[in-house]
Amino acid sequence: MDVLEWMLDGGSDPAIRWQVLRDLAHAPAQRIAAERARIAREGWGARLLDLQGPDGQWDGGAGFPGGWFDRPDRGAGQPWTSTLHTLQLLADFGADPADERVRHAVRQVRDRSRWEHNAELFFYGEVEPCVNGRVARLGVYFGHDVRHVVARLLGGQLADGGWNCYTGNGSTVSSFASTICVLDGLLAYERATGGSAALTQARRRGEQYLLQRHLFRRRSTGEIVDPDWLRFSFPTRWRYDVLRALDYFRATGDACDERLGEALDLVRRKRQPDGTWLLENTHPGQVWFPLEQDGRPSRWNTLRALRVLAWAG
């Protein structure tokens, strides 16, 4: 199989194709931009934009669907149809924030969506760092002010260098999932604004939290923290896995740290004989529509694995 051809064929979506053209095929800028412009008009991106409600939100809520906690039939797994998760998907897709259709949708969120926890407007954030890290990333991506969110994140860093959404319940050690969400947001904000010495220092400390654990091992015993982290998912939502962490380090543009070697070997071993990577761990919960199928070759995971390996050399 010609893997690049497969990722660019008619079975793929503009959200994948434009990133393959940019990151793997190194196509001319005009061709990349033309493919990216299709996201808001066709395929998955257009479908998500069509699903925005008259209240300016997706599924009637910021973090959860409207009235979710009162629904007797809400079922198993977290719902992934609210405003936060839908905007995260649009950013993952690379929907052009300058596209008028996208700008209109995000303005509606900015002005009308409020958090269930504290009733603050969406881009002001709430209390959990795993939420606020994503809000910071989304605010930067879509061009909205998130300085208050970033200040809250810097103030919530734990002594071991990471973050945890359960510090309000007494947690004093960091969470891999919370930490990767915050790192994504801090990196985006630093790049957009130039950051500050304090922000850069906090981000580097968070990176060290992951690197000291080789992305998936306990620092104390060397044991694997969670076997699920060795299975690659997309969309990642707020969840953590090794490929997501490696894609973050790739995005920094820094040289590949030697402590990533074991994680990179895992990625190499997971390559299938046809050159693809599988979707392995779809996170359960209500979705607008599935993107890919577990146990099948995944264009998303193949794209992300190939660009990580290209960065690592």
Residue, then its C-alpha position, 0 to 999 in steps of 0.5 A: m500500500d502507498v500510505l500517503e496515497w491512501m491518506l489522500d484518497g477519496g475516502s479521507d476527509p479534508a481535515i486529514r488531507w490538508q495535514v498530510l499535504r503539509d506535514l508529510a507530502h510538503a505540498p505547495a502552500q496554495r494546495i494546502a490552503a485550498e484543501r484546508a478551506r474545504i473543512a468548513r464547507e464539507g466533511w466532518g468540519a461542516r457537519l459539526l458546524d451545522l450541529q451548533g444550536p440556536d443558543g450558540q452552543w453544541d448540545g446545549g452546554a459548555g462541558f456537558p450537554g444541557g441537562w445531562f446530569d438529570r437525564p435518567d437515560r444518560g448511559a455509560g461514558q462521558p458525552w463528547t457532544s458539548t461545546l468544549h469537545t466539539l470546538q476541540l475537534l474543530a481545532d484538531f481538524g484544523a478548521d481555519p479560524a479566519d473562515e467566516r463560518v468558523r468565526h461566526a460559530v466561535r463568536q456565538v460561543r464566546d458571547r453565549s456559552r457559560w460553564e456549568h460549574n461557575a457560570e463564567l463565559f466559555f473563554y474565561g474558563e472554569v476550575e479544572p486544569c484539564v479543562n482550562g488547558r484545552v480552553a487556553r489552546l482553543g482561545v489561542y487557536f480561535g483568536h480569543d483572550v485567555r490570559h485569565v485562564v493561563a494565569r490560573l494554570l500557572g498558579g495551579q502547578l503542583a510541586d512535582g511539576g504537573w497538574n491534577c484536576y482533583t487538587g480541590n479534592g486533596s490531590t497533591v500529585s500530578s496526573f498525566a492527563s491533566t498535565i498534557c492538557v495544560l502543556d498543550g494550552l501553555l505551548a499554544y499561548e507561549r507561541a501566540t504571545g511570546g509568553s514570559a519567563a514564568l510561563t516557559q519555566a512552568r511548561r518546561r517543568g511540566e515536560q520534565y514531569l512526563l520525561q522523568r517517567h518516560l511518558f508512561r512509567r511510574r517514577s518510583t518503580g518503573e512500572i507501566v502506569d496504565p496499559d491503556w496509555l500504550r493503545f493509541s486513540f483519536p480523538t484524544r479528548w482529555r485522555y492521555d496516551v503515548l502517541r498524544a504525548l509524543d505529538y506534543f513534544r514534536a509540536t514544541g520543535d525541540a530536539c528529541d529527548e533521549r528519554l522518549g526512546e522507549a515510547l518511540d520504539l513502541v510507535r515503531r512496533k505498532r506499525q502494521p505490515d501495510g504501513t498503517w497504524l490502527l485505531e485502538n482505544t476509542h473512548p466510550g461516550q455519546v458522539w455526534f458521529p464516529l470518525e473511524q473504527d477501532g481495530r481498523p487502519s486509522r488515517w489519524n493515527t497513521l498521520r500522527a505516528l508518521r510525523v512523530l517518527a519524522w521529527a524524531g529521525 
